[in-house]
Amino acid sequence: MKSSSTLKTDLLKNKVYSRVYTAYAAATLGDWFDSLAIMALAVYKWQSSPLMLALIPVAFALPGVLLGSISGVVADRFNKLRLMRLCDLLTALLTVVILFAPGMTWLLPLLTLRSALSTFSVPAQQALTRSIVREDQLLQATSLNGLVGQGSKIAGPLLGGTALLVLSPQWCILVNAMARLASYLLLLSVRNTGDTKAQATDEAARPIRFRTMWREGWSYLLGNRLLLSMMVYSLAGMVAILVVDYQFTSLFRALAPEKTYLLGYFIAATGIAAVLIMLVMGKMNRQSGYGLKLGGAYILIGVSLAGVALLQPGVSVVPVLILGLVLGLGNGIFIVTFNYSLQKETPPHMTGRIFGIQNTLLGVVQIGAPLLGGALVQASGPSRIFLVVGLIVMAIGTGGLLLGRLLWPAEETDRVHEDHAELPG
């Protein structure tokens, strides 16, 4: 058996994967780079109301609800590399158009359209990774994908915020357009991905085949006990977490209104811990124990949420950093394990559809849970809601630990792997 260092070397020597991964990293970093610039435009230039500001995350999440499962069918049916190129190019053009938006009434639909393109790009990227990476390298590839996401959440806003000190928000938005264009150009250099085009020769039959593929994706998920358990369990925790995910500002403002830097330290600690644990998990060449890892991740997240709820006014930096590190460890373990499980337990020809369905379900949660959280925090205060949510997430995590063998039995995993072995190619 090859060592993990050998697997890592082999993966990095895969020129196709390296270019696709670099393009994905550039695109993701660009998306986070202009996040603060967009908020700055809304707050400082257009003096937008809190309600209008709350519509920005809705604009990002709504396409995932409406198009998530459809985008998965598109990713499985059409050439994934060409789809990623098209999304990058159109995203770059839409980002340039955002520069000329006169106000929120134009910005919100433009952000929605741009987010819709990402809805199609993400399943294509995940499905393409599945087809260009060996089975024994999936865990490392998944960890690297997660590392890009978490690293961009740290580096993107940090670099974007620093750039805002010397550049206008418009220039920061333009950087995102340039990053997307760079991703597009890099993908143009990719050849021989082994991606199979599933294009119908009869144009009249295309809508029927499209609907059939959509139904097949849902049927496969609902008929696969392991995947269905994974999706339901993961989303149950996400519902609780997203209730308070957008309320950290309210909590830290109540704890120490004069120490505005505490939230920044907390977020930085969270991101750093997530990146470090992803690096560690990326050195492994296999993954096992879904119940242990997902349940443990939720317990860590729940402990952190309950912990910040118990912080007292005037708190020092040290406990904030510790709780941020705990939250980051839980986030990192969860992201790698969940995404890896979807790729590992799904046949290659179904990968795009399964990730598309996951985007749809997550989009519903991302719209409903934050609105519920805002209402609860306004009615009862942030500390009480954070404590209740933390305890709920800890209970979900404990359930995963205790019921892991029932939710994700070893024999089900073996059966799925045997199905994979029977697939052609």
SVG drawing of the C-alpha trace seen along z (x, -y; Angstrom):
<svg xmlns="http://www.w3.org/2000/svg" viewBox="-40 -57 46 63">
<polyline fill="none" stroke="black" stroke-width="0.4" points="0.0,0.0 1.3,-3.4 2.1,-5.8 0.2,-9.1 3.2,-11.1 3.4,-9.1 -0.3,-9.6 0.1,-13.3 3.0,-13.4 1.1,-11.4 -1.9,-13.7 0.1,-16.9 1.7,-15.3 -1.7,-15.0 -1.6,-18.0 -5.3,-18.0 -6.2,-18.0 -3.6,-20.6 -4.9,-23.0 -8.6,-22.4 -7.8,-22.8 -5.8,-26.1 -8.7,-27.5 -11.2,-26.6 -8.9,-28.2 -8.7,-31.5 -12.4,-31.6 -13.3,-30.9 -10.7,-33.5 -12.1,-36.1 -15.7,-35.5 -14.7,-36.1 -12.4,-39.0 -15.2,-41.3 -17.7,-40.2 -16.7,-43.2 -16.6,-45.5 -20.2,-44.7 -21.3,-45.3 -19.3,-48.6 -21.1,-49.7 -24.5,-48.9 -23.8,-50.5 -21.6,-53.5 -22.5,-54.5 -26.2,-53.7 -27.0,-53.9 -29.1,-50.8 -31.5,-49.8 -31.0,-46.7 -33.8,-45.0 -32.1,-45.5 -28.8,-44.3 -30.5,-41.1 -31.6,-40.4 -28.0,-40.1 -27.5,-36.5 -31.0,-35.7 -29.8,-36.7 -26.8,-34.3 -28.9,-31.4 -32.0,-31.6 -30.5,-30.1 -29.4,-27.1 -33.0,-26.4 -34.4,-26.9 -31.7,-25.4 -29.6,-23.1 -31.0,-19.7 -31.3,-20.9 -27.7,-22.0 -26.7,-18.6 -28.4,-17.0 -26.7,-19.5 -23.3,-18.6 -23.9,-14.9 -25.2,-15.3 -22.9,-17.8 -19.2,-18.2 -18.1,-19.4 -15.0,-21.2 -16.9,-23.3 -19.6,-24.0 -17.0,-25.3 -15.4,-27.5 -18.8,-29.0 -19.7,-29.7 -16.3,-31.4 -16.6,-33.6 -20.2,-34.6 -19.4,-35.3 -16.5,-37.6 -18.9,-39.5 -21.6,-39.8 -19.1,-41.0 -18.1,-43.8 -21.7,-44.7 -22.1,-45.0 -19.5,-47.8 -22.2,-49.9 -25.1,-49.0 -26.8,-52.3 -28.3,-50.9 -29.6,-47.9 -32.6,-47.3 -30.0,-46.5 -27.4,-44.9 -29.7,-42.2 -30.8,-40.6 -27.2,-40.8 -25.9,-39.0 -28.7,-36.4 -27.7,-35.8 -24.0,-35.5 -24.9,-33.1 -26.9,-31.0 -23.8,-30.5 -21.9,-29.2 -24.9,-26.8 -24.0,-25.2 -20.3,-25.4 -19.9,-23.7 -21.5,-20.3 -19.5,-20.3 -16.3,-20.9 -17.1,-18.1 -18.1,-15.7 -15.0,-16.5 -12.8,-15.9 -14.5,-12.5 -13.5,-11.6 -9.9,-12.8 -8.8,-11.6 -8.1,-8.0 -10.3,-6.3 -7.5,-6.2 -6.9,-9.9 -10.5,-11.1 -10.0,-12.0 -7.0,-14.1 -8.7,-15.8 -11.8,-16.5 -9.6,-17.9 -7.8,-20.2 -11.2,-21.4 -12.4,-22.2 -9.1,-23.8 -9.7,-26.3 -13.1,-27.1 -12.0,-27.7 -8.8,-29.4 -10.6,-31.7 -13.0,-32.7 -10.0,-33.9 -7.7,-35.3 -10.4,-36.7 -12.1,-39.1 -8.7,-39.9 -7.1,-40.8 -10.3,-42.5 -10.6,-44.5 -6.9,-45.6 -7.4,-46.6 -10.4,-48.8 -7.9,-50.9 -6.3,-52.0 -8.7,-51.1 -12.4,-51.8 -15.0,-49.0 -15.3,-49.1 -11.6,-48.2 -12.0,-45.3 -15.0,-44.0 -12.9,-44.2 -10.3,-42.0 -12.9,-39.3 -13.7,-39.7 -10.0,-39.3 -9.8,-36.2 -12.7,-34.6 -11.1,-35.4 -7.9,-33.9 -9.8,-30.7 -11.4,-30.6 -8.1,-31.0 -6.5,-28.3 -9.4,-25.9 -8.8,-26.5 -5.4,-24.9 -6.9,-21.7 -7.2,-18.7 -7.9,-15.0 -10.1,-14.9 -11.8,-11.7 -15.1,-13.5 -17.8,-11.7 -20.3,-13.9 -23.8,-12.7 -25.4,-14.6 -28.6,-13.4 -28.5,-13.3 -32.2,-13.8 -32.9,-17.4 -36.7,-16.6 -35.9,-13.9 -33.7,-16.1 -36.4,-17.4 -37.6,-13.9 -34.1,-12.6 -33.4,-15.6 -36.5,-14.9 -35.5,-11.3 -32.1,-12.1 -33.5,-14.5 -35.8,-11.8 -33.0,-9.2 -30.9,-11.5 -33.7,-11.8 -34.6,-8.1 -31.0,-7.1 -30.7,-9.3 -34.0,-8.2 -33.2,-4.5 -29.6,-4.6 -29.8,-4.3 -26.3,-5.5 -26.6,-8.6 -30.1,-9.5 -29.0,-9.1 -25.9,-11.3 -28.0,-14.0 -30.7,-14.1 -28.3,-13.9 -26.0,-16.6 -28.9,-19.0 -30.5,-18.5 -27.3,-20.0 -27.0,-22.7 -30.5,-23.9 -29.6,-24.5 -26.2,-26.0 -27.4,-28.4 -30.0,-29.8 -27.1,-31.6 -24.5,-31.7 -25.4,-35.3 -25.8,-36.4 -22.2,-36.4 -22.1,-40.1 -25.1,-40.7 -23.6,-38.4 -20.1,-40.0 -21.6,-43.5 -23.6,-42.7 -20.6,-41.1 -18.0,-43.8 -19.3,-46.7 -16.0,-48.5 -13.8,-45.5 -14.8,-45.3 -11.7,-43.2 -12.9,-40.2 -15.2,-39.0 -12.3,-39.3 -10.1,-37.1 -12.8,-34.6 -13.4,-34.3 -9.6,-34.1 -9.2,-31.3 -12.1,-29.4 -10.6,-29.6 -7.1,-28.7 -8.2,-25.7 -10.4,-24.5 -7.5,-24.8 -5.1,-23.0 -7.4,-20.0 -8.1,-19.8 -4.4,-19.6 -4.1,-16.8 -7.1,-14.9 -5.7,-15.5 -2.7,-13.3 -4.9,-10.3 -5.5,-8.0 -8.8,-6.6 -11.8,-7.7 -13.9,-5.6 -16.2,-6.0 -18.7,-8.5 -20.6,-8.4 -17.5,-9.1 -16.3,-12.0 -19.6,-13.7 -20.9,-13.2 -17.6,-14.4 -17.6,-17.4 -21.1,-18.4 -20.2,-18.0 -17.2,-20.3 -19.4,-22.9 -22.1,-22.6 -19.6,-23.1 -18.2,-26.2 -21.7,-27.7 -22.8,-27.0 -19.4,-28.3 -19.7,-31.7 -23.2,-32.0 -21.7,-31.7 -19.1,-34.4 -19.5,-37.3 -19.3,-41.0 -15.8,-42.3 -14.4,-38.9 -10.7,-38.7 -9.2,-37.4 -8.0,-34.0 -11.4,-32.2 -12.6,-33.7 -9.6,-32.3 -10.1,-28.9 -13.7,-28.7 -12.9,-29.8 -10.4,-27.0 -12.9,-24.5 -15.5,-25.7 -12.9,-25.6 -11.9,-22.0 -15.5,-20.9 -16.2,-22.8 -13.1,-21.4 -13.8,-17.8 -17.5,-18.1 -16.7,-19.7 -14.1,-17.1 -16.1,-14.1 -19.4,-15.2 -18.1,-16.1 -15.9,-13.0 -18.8,-10.8 -21.0,-12.2 -18.2,-11.6 -17.1,-8.2 -20.6,-6.7 -21.9,-8.0 -21.2,-6.4 -19.3,-8.8 -22.2,-9.1 -24.5,-10.3 -22.0,-12.7 -23.3,-15.9 -26.9,-15.2 -26.3,-14.2 -24.3,-17.4 -26.9,-19.4 -29.6,-18.0 -27.5,-18.8 -27.2,-22.4 -31.0,-22.6 -31.6,-21.4 -28.8,-23.5 -30.2,-26.6 -33.6,-26.1 -31.9,-25.9 -29.8,-29.0 -32.8,-31.1 -35.1,-29.9 -32.8,-29.3 -31.1,-32.8 -34.5,-34.6 -35.7,-32.4 -32.5,-33.1 -32.9,-36.9 -36.4,-36.7 -35.4,-34.6 -32.4,-36.7 -34.5,-39.9 -37.1,-38.3 -34.9,-36.6 -31.4,-37.9 -28.3,-36.3 -26.8,-34.5 -29.9,-32.5 -30.4,-31.4 -26.7,-30.5 -26.9,-28.4 -30.0,-26.5 -28.7,-26.0 -25.3,-24.8 -27.1,-22.2 -29.2,-21.0 -26.1,-20.6 -24.3,-18.7 -27.3,-16.4 -27.3,-15.8 -23.6,-15.0 -24.1,-12.6 -26.8,-10.9 -24.4,-10.4 -21.8,-8.8 -24.4,-6.5 -26.3,-5.6 -23.5,-5.7 -23.6,-2.0 -27.3,-2.1 -27.2,-5.2 -24.1,-4.2 -23.7,-0.4 -20.5,1.1 -22.4,3.6 -24.2,0.7 -20.8,-0.9 -19.5,2.4 -22.5,2.8 -22.1,-0.7 -18.5,0.0 -19.4,3.2 -21.8,1.2 -19.0,-1.1 -16.8,1.8 -19.5,2.9 -19.6,-0.5 -18.0,-0.5 -14.7,-2.3"/>
</svg>
